[in-house]
Amino acid sequence: MTTEKSEVWVTGIGLVSSLGEGLETHWEQLTCGKPPLASVNNTDQAPYPVHPIVDFDISAQIPKRSDQRQMGQWQHLGTYTAGLALADAGIAQDAELLAATNMIVAAGGGERDIEVDSAIMDELDASDNPGERLNASLMSELRPTLFLAQLSNLMAGNISIVHGVTDSSRTFMGEEMAGVSAIETAVAQIQKGQGELFLVGGAYIAERGDMTMLMALGNALWEGEHGPVWSREGSDGGMIMGSAGAFLVLESAEHAQARGIRPYARIKQVVSGRCNRQAGAARKSADELLEKVSAQLPQGQLPVLSGCCGIEPQLSEEHEFLDGLANLGIDPAIRGVTTILGNTMEAQFPVNVALASLSVSKGAFFDPFDDSGVEQEYGGNLDRILISSWGHWRGESLALIDTPDGPLRGTA
């Protein structure tokens, strides 16, 4: 084990969302001088709007039809974006590097067969003995292959099978905090010399009817027309869910240098907490996290990517927390990522890190995502970004993404 912390470099990014596929597509849409036109589906999950995933060529990263058939759209998206990240980092098709790649996946509940579930529910409603009928359905209609397809860790299994990633593998569950914990764990292991190369990320499909039902039962969704996340302050609030897949290749600076690859950015620090979300508790938790990173934050204007969920009072508390950075002499240039992509749940933090790393590599920040007045223009060069991500039910986190010494990806 090393005595000094290794630097953690982002050397590969795979990103697909409702805005499109790939880093350059996202960069073009988010720096066009006006808020991007949100891709929103207002009908399929009505009365709840969602950001749908764009079409992508599954066979480009999952060539075997047999592999494609045994996955649902959620696993297609995760396996696809993992392949993009591996290719971007120069690891794809390199058996030796793939065998040394550790994997941490942030995953939610596995996909359901909605038609079968609906048919069984209808039968139970009409049955005089619903318990007996349910047992019969479990034995006859829910095939073992269907049951296995619902396991969350099958995304990691499919990535391993399709792309050949064969070192350690872990799957974290826990909504937005699963994505935070996945990256936080990989960063800690690299910094402490417990690993050199990691594939980390997650995916979420907002169009899944089962997930819409679960969120609606928790009164967590926004009903009505799509609008900026900040426009939901002062109301009951609510989330507009989004579809996205984001995977990152993280590796130690020494490992990346040895194989001659430049980073997009460096993950300087990730800190997280978890509170009971009584009034003011999340703000207190975030203030405690800020103490851990404040010494590394410069005074003056600072770019901030917020994963604000849209639910009150968390939304207002996070906005108040970000405005409170002024007490440290910091003028935050805030961007609410969920305005343009929706809440992508387990993928939210990986998406935020992907966008922050892209921005750092370009040396410039994204244009304001809305015209609410909350988001101010950012001028000048950029060398670091603060990420603030609060889960809709539990979990708060901060991350500092900055520029390491030496040339970056995309520079001469």
Secondary structure, DSSP 8 states (H G I E B T S, - for coil): --SS---EEEEEEEEEETTEESHHHHHHHHTSSS------B-STTTTS-EE------GGGT---HHHHHT--HHHHHHHHHHHHHHHHTT-TT-HHHHHT-EEEEE--S----HHHHHHHHHHHHH-S-HHHHHHHHHHHTS-HHHHHTT-TTHHHHHHHHHH---S-EEEE-STHHHHHHHHHHHHHHHHTTS-SEEEEEEEE-TT-HHHHHHHHHTT-B--SS---GGGGTTS-B-B-EE-EEEEEEEEEHHHHHHTT---SEEEEEEEEE-----TTHHHHHHHHHHHHHGGG--SEEEEEEE----BTTHHHHHHHHHHGGGGGTEEEEEEEHHHHH-B-GGGHHHHHHHHHHHHHHHTS----S-SSSSS----S---EEEEEEE-SSS-EEEEEEE--SS--TT--
